[in-house]
Amino acid sequence: MADESEVQNPVELWRQFITDSERQWNGFFREVLGTDQASGAINAWMETSVTIQRMVADNMMRYFETFNIPTHNDLLALGERMKAIEDTMVRLESAVGPSKKRAATRTTVARPRPRRTRKPPVATNGATAT
């Protein structure tokens, strides 16, 4: 019969496997990415990526201008202008005081109900139809 100390915990085996695997991957990437060739390739890829992004952004801007479509920056600027206008209106409203229109809407006036002038239809024998 096997001694209990010889039977290993499966969680501990998994933890050891992960630790060893991480150590091996770290060593591999240190060797590969630590060279001048790898850093040059990564640098060239990043420059290409930035150039492509700039070209796409410029083309999209031309497209938006051609078809008169607002861009994200246009909408943000419009929102900021509207906020400034609203702030100015609030400031002016508070300086002038409550307006007559707002004061009139606060007091509710009972409206007269419309007159009921329509008559129910009359049956031919003199009784009202249902």
Phi, psi and omega in degrees: 000141184282143177287146182296333180288337179282333179281122184264152179290129181296329178292321178293322176298316179297315179300318179294318178300313180298316180298313179296319180296316178299318180297318180293317178297318178300316178297318180298311182291330176296320179290316185285311186277350181278000182268161178292328180295317181294316181294324176295319179294317179296318179297316179296319179297318180295318178297318178297316180298316180294320179297316179296318179299318180296318180295317179296317179297318179296317179295320178295321178297317178296320178299313180297319179293322181296315183264010177055049178256130180291143178268174178301317179295324177297316180293322177296317179296320178296318177299319179295320178296317179297321178297319179296320178296316179298318178298318179296319179297318179297318180296316179294319179298317180290330178287323182282327183103183182293135182281159181294325181297315178294322180293324180291325181285341179288324179269117183270129179258132179290124179274141177290142179282149180293149180288144177264100184252352183281135181255147176293152181294148181255132178287162183290335180272004176103345179269155179284142180279147179254000000 
